[in-house]
Amino acid sequence: MGIHHLLLVEDDQTWREGVGRAAREAGFVVSLVSDGAEALNWLRHRPRAQHPDLVLLDLMLPRVDGWELYGRLRTDARLRHLSVMMMSSASGPPEVPLGGVVGFLRKPVRPETLVSDLTERLRELPPRKPEPPRLPYTLRLPDESLYSLHALPDAIRHAVRVHLLRAAELAATELPLASSWLMALHSEQPSLLVTVEGVRVVLEVDDAACALTASIVIVPSHLRCA
């Protein structure tokens, strides 16, 4: 199925760390969250290119439990594409097929055993159809943002534009969580922050329209042209 990146949603710290460690040793990239609320926050503040290939979901969770989280994933247009593997030590698999659910694991005594079971189940799944190549996101610069950028010296304005275009390319592929110039912001609207020579540009991410819109441009006073 081409599963590489797992998002593990597990409230028991010992289990969470144990499964995470065993999964990494098995070759997976693993992100860890402790409950459904944290999972939703994690997913909603990342562009689709950063989303996991599989959500490994414990059904017994505090605050937002596994069933509620699954329901929210299926009713959110930005998250409906996610594949889910449910797991529980208390309940069995759902009686009817559920969209997006690729399997159910009963939690064993040892986390390592669960990862072994997961790996075996993934081998049984049909290959995922490859997604068509995604074009770079459209970069939108409203008049106010353009005015702020035009206030910059030529060399710095050019550098900022190059980095903004690079962010638009990365948004459609493998966007890093953080780098020296690009990072994801924790905000209600999925956003990115581009920082170049002290200039900061906030880009709002619209995955449905495949677009980045510059909503805020902060220019240090010493860089403004007279």
C-alpha positions in Angstrom: 0.0 0.0 0.0 3.0 2.3 0.1 2.7 3.1 3.8 5.7 5.1 5.0 4.5 7.7 7.5 2.3 6.7 10.4 0.4 9.0 12.7 0.0 7.1 16.0 -3.0 8.3 18.2 -2.5 6.6 21.6 -3.1 8.1 25.1 -1.0 5.5 27.0 2.5 7.0 27.1 4.3 3.7 27.5 2.4 2.2 24.6 2.8 5.3 22.5 6.6 5.4 23.0 6.9 1.6 22.6 4.9 1.4 19.4 6.7 4.5 18.0 10.1 3.0 18.7 9.3 -0.4 17.3 7.7 1.2 14.2 10.8 3.4 13.5 13.0 0.3 13.9 10.7 -1.4 11.3 11.4 1.5 8.8 8.4 3.7 9.3 8.4 7.5 9.9 6.3 8.0 13.0 4.5 11.0 14.4 2.9 10.7 17.9 -0.1 12.4 19.4 -1.9 11.5 22.7 -5.6 11.8 21.8 -8.2 12.8 19.2 -8.1 16.5 19.9 -4.4 16.6 19.5 -4.6 14.6 16.3 -7.1 17.0 14.8 -4.9 20.0 15.7 -1.8 18.3 14.3 -3.5 17.4 11.0 -5.4 20.7 10.5 -2.2 22.8 10.8 -0.2 20.9 8.2 -0.6 21.0 4.4 -1.7 17.8 2.8 1.9 16.9 1.7 2.8 16.5 5.4 -0.2 14.2 6.2 0.6 10.6 7.2 0.0 7.6 4.9 -1.9 5.9 7.7 -3.5 7.0 11.0 -3.0 4.2 13.6 -5.9 4.9 15.9 -6.6 3.7 19.4 -10.4 3.8 19.9 -10.2 4.3 23.7 -9.0 7.9 24.1 -9.7 10.9 26.4 -11.4 14.1 25.3 -12.0 13.2 21.6 -12.2 9.3 21.4 -11.2 7.2 18.4 -14.8 6.9 17.0 -15.4 10.6 17.2 -12.0 11.4 15.6 -12.8 8.9 12.8 -16.2 10.7 12.2 -14.5 14.1 12.1 -11.9 12.8 9.6 -14.6 11.5 7.3 -16.6 14.8 7.4 -13.7 17.1 6.9 -12.9 17.6 3.2 -9.3 18.3 3.9 -8.9 15.1 5.9 -11.2 12.6 4.2 -8.4 11.1 2.1 -6.6 9.7 5.2 -6.5 5.9 5.7 -7.2 4.6 9.2 -6.1 1.4 11.0 -8.1 1.0 14.2 -6.8 -0.7 17.2 -8.4 -1.6 20.6 -8.0 -4.0 23.5 -11.6 -3.7 24.5 -13.7 -3.8 21.4 -13.7 -5.8 18.2 -13.7 -4.7 14.5 -16.7 -2.7 13.2 -19.6 -4.9 12.0 -19.9 -3.1 8.7 -17.2 -1.7 6.4 -16.3 1.9 7.1 -14.9 4.3 4.5 -11.3 5.0 4.9 -10.8 2.1 7.5 -8.3 -0.3 6.1 -8.2 -2.7 9.0 -8.5 -3.4 12.7 -5.8 -4.6 15.2 -6.4 -6.1 18.6 -3.8 -4.7 21.0 -1.5 -7.4 22.2 0.6 -7.3 25.4 3.7 -5.9 23.8 4.0 -2.9 21.4 6.5 -4.8 19.3 3.9 -7.4 18.5 1.4 -4.8 17.4 4.0 -3.4 14.9 4.7 -6.9 13.6 0.9 -7.5 13.1 0.6 -4.1 11.5 3.4 -4.8 9.0 1.8 -8.1 8.1 -1.6 -6.5 7.6 -0.2 -3.8 5.4 1.3 -6.5 3.1 -2.2 -7.9 2.6 -3.7 -4.6 1.5 -4.0 -3.9 -2.3 -1.6 -1.4 -3.7 -2.7 2.2 -3.5 -3.3 3.9 -6.8 -0.6 6.5 -7.3 -1.8 10.1 -7.2 -1.1 12.2 -10.3 1.8 14.6 -9.9 0.7 17.8 -8.3 1.6 21.1 -9.8 3.1 23.9 -7.6 0.5 25.8 -5.6 -0.5 29.2 -7.1 1.1 32.1 -5.3 -1.3 34.9 -4.6 0.1 38.3 -3.7 -2.7 40.8 -2.9 -2.1 44.5 -3.6 -1.2 45.3 0.0 1.4 42.6 0.1 2.9 43.7 -3.2 3.1 47.2 -1.9 5.1 46.0 1.1 7.4 44.0 -1.0 8.0 46.9 -3.4 9.3 48.8 -0.4 12.3 46.5 -0.2 15.7 47.0 -1.8 15.9 45.2 -5.1 18.2 42.4 -4.0 16.1 41.5 -0.9 12.9 41.8 -2.8 14.2 39.3 -5.4 15.3 36.9 -2.6 11.9 37.0 -0.9 10.1 36.3 -4.2 12.4 33.4 -4.9 11.6 31.9 -1.5 7.9 32.5 -1.9 7.9 30.6 -5.2 9.9 27.8 -3.6 7.3 27.6 -0.8 4.6 27.2 -3.5 6.6 24.3 -5.0 7.1 22.6 -1.7 3.5 22.9 -0.6 2.6 20.4 -3.4 5.3 17.9 -2.5 7.3 17.3 0.7 7.0 20.5 2.8 9.4 20.4 5.8 8.0 21.1 9.2 10.7 23.7 9.8 13.8 25.1 8.2 15.9 28.2 8.4 13.4 30.1 6.2 10.1 28.1 6.2 7.9 26.7 8.9 4.3 25.8 9.5 2.3 28.0 11.9 -0.1 26.8 14.5 -3.2 28.9 13.6 -6.9 28.4 12.8 -6.1 28.7 9.1 -3.3 26.4 7.9 -0.4 28.8 7.3 3.2 29.0 6.5 5.9 31.5 7.6 8.6 32.5 5.1 11.5 34.5 6.6 14.2 36.0 4.5 16.7 38.7 5.6 14.4 39.7 8.4 11.4 40.0 6.2 8.5 37.8 7.3 5.6 36.7 5.0 2.6 34.7 6.3 1.1 32.5 3.6 -2.4 31.1 4.1 -2.7 27.6 2.7 -5.8 26.6 0.6 -5.4 23.0 -0.3 -8.7 22.8 -2.1 -7.7 25.6 -4.5 -4.0 24.6 -4.4 -3.0 28.2 -3.5 -0.9 30.1 -1.1 -2.0 33.7 -0.3 0.3 36.3 1.3 -1.9 37.6 4.2 0.8 39.4 6.2 4.1 41.0 5.2 6.3 42.3 7.9 9.3 44.5 6.8 11.9 45.7 9.3 12.1 49.5 9.3 15.8 49.5 8.3 14.9 47.7 5.1 12.2 50.1 3.8 13.3 52.2 0.9 13.1 55.9 1.4 
